[in-house]
Amino acid sequence: MSNLDPEKEATTVDKAMLKRIDSLKKEDERLYNILAIDVWALAKTMDEFQPGFWAAFMKNRDKALKKFMADTVKNKQKNDGRPPFLH
């Protein structure tokens, strides 16, 4: 058993948990930044080999996003309590 009283022990656990959460947030941000650099490098490389690649990619992405959002809104309006695979 621990020599600490329950309140102090809880505080120690809380501090450890907050420290772990902070560490995970920093790691998430670092991975996000690495991914952003990778995407930028890919886009820059593709633009060198095929000028206009990035502009075409973003145009297609915009169309796909708009279609996805329209489908999502349409499906929410039809939501009658049935599972999605039965629509």
C-alpha positions, 0 to 999 in steps of 0.5 A, a space after each residue: 500500500 501507498 504511504 500517501 493519503 488518497 488526495 495526494 495520490 490522486 493529485 500525483 496521478 492527475 499530474 502524471 496524466 496531464 503530463 502524458 496528455 501534453 506529451 501526446 499533443 506535442 507528438 500529434 502536432 509533430 506528426 501533423 507537421 511531418 505530414 504537411 512537409 511530405 505533402 508539400 514535397 510531393 506536390 512540389 515534385 509533381 508540379 516540376 514533372 507535370 506543371 499544373 498538377 497541384 492546381 488540378 489536384 485541388 480542383 478535383 479535391 474541391 469537387 469531391 469535398 462538395 459532393 461528399 458534403 452534399 451526400 452527407 446532408 442528403 443522407 442526414 435528411 433521409 435518416 429515418 432510424 434505419 441503419 445506413 446499409 439499408 438506405 
